[in-house]
Amino acid sequence: MSRYWTLRFQPASSNRTTSLLSNISITGARRRGQRVFYGWWVALAGAFNMVVSSGPTFQASSVLFRAIEDEFGWSRAAITGVASFGRFGGAMLGPMEGFLTDKFGSAKMVLLGFTMGGLGLIFFSRVQSIPVYYLSFFILSLGFSIGGFTPSMAAVNAWMPHRRATAMSLVLAGSSAGGLLVPAIVWGIQHHGWRDTVFVIGLITLAAGPVIARVLRKKLPDAAAMNRLVRRSTRKRKHTGQSGGLSHDFTPGEAIRTRAFWAISLTHTLTNFSVGTLSAHLYFHLTDDSGVGLGDALAGTIVAIQTVVAFSAQLAGGYIGDRVEKRFAVTGLALLQAIALAVLAISTNYWMAIAFALIWGVGFGGRTPILHAMRGDYFGRKHFGTILGMSAFPMAMGMTASPVVVGWVFEKQQTYEYVLLVLSGLALVASLTITLATRPKPPTGAGRRVKQPAQALKA
């Protein structure tokens, strides 16, 4: 009997133990796999994208322009006008970039764009004349437009419907984090010259493209799996705000016929006139005798302070945007942006400049992810890239025109004070136009599209 129980008991125990260990192993693996949802890696890749694609050429563009002015002595309108010319291609191709992102996926667009951007930077580092200066900046700007903002935001919008504003804030915070490179770029220019500094940035860009594209290449879960994720996440949160997870997928034609589309577009345009202006002219205003009158090093710290505050505000704005009515949050933040521009207009010392950096950082940083998340909440994920490109077109045109117009006004008036006050007024108007962006009604047949098993979307 003892031998019988030994023969029967040991294998049975062994089988149960093996099964138990297997189940524990599988459960542990699943828990480890679920510890960080892949959408957060997509958001971090998008943030790194923005550090590279917008930091040196957007946040630090006024620093480069100052160095170029010192070397060539060209007019300020000609030097800063390159920002308008360079962004013109991105503005004109914005809707097409969104369509191509939706069609071919974010990974391929990043790879193409970063290759163009890196080669454009290397070309830019060797300019000797104004025509080549404009051509090289056009190439690098077009590359970063193709592979930068739109594919990153489209991927995050698709992967993170349940935490859209928070995830988008990470991407946009990457752009602000790029501003932390400004002191390093100033140091590089002072010790090695602007040409070598830009050349190294070009090499870094070429190396970064394949890394970012690899993260974005992963296919999305189908609609059913994503809905389960959203339900689990929503149950854990006490406040869901206006972020409703998967929403109806508007086509571009359906979106453009809604009031929300135009209200968001107008608000974004009005607030970004000043963003385009500051990217090209802030460092000039901080260092000009007719402006704040700071030295290069102190001016660099103002940019860094603004960057740190904007970075923090973008993260906070994303968190808040997932929990409150987005329209009213943008109203308050646009008001702060208007106040900051007025403070900058009358700044005459370092401490007033710091006040500008703090207020601007909160206003600009906080409202940006919320505005973009509203597009995802309202119009869905299937055509987000195209709708973003269409909606951002007037905004991009405003950012394209503002640097050259402001440069021309400066040549006439030798001061930025009145221009900054006008830009403050535009931000004030934007705080009102966003209130018109109420959630549109679902388009006909949208419910059927949401319920049907969706094909894997390209991220």
Order of alpha helices (4+ residues) and beta strands (2+ residues): alpha-alpha-alpha-alpha-alpha-alpha-alpha-alpha-alpha-alpha-alpha-alpha-alpha-alpha-alpha-alpha-alpha-alpha-alpha
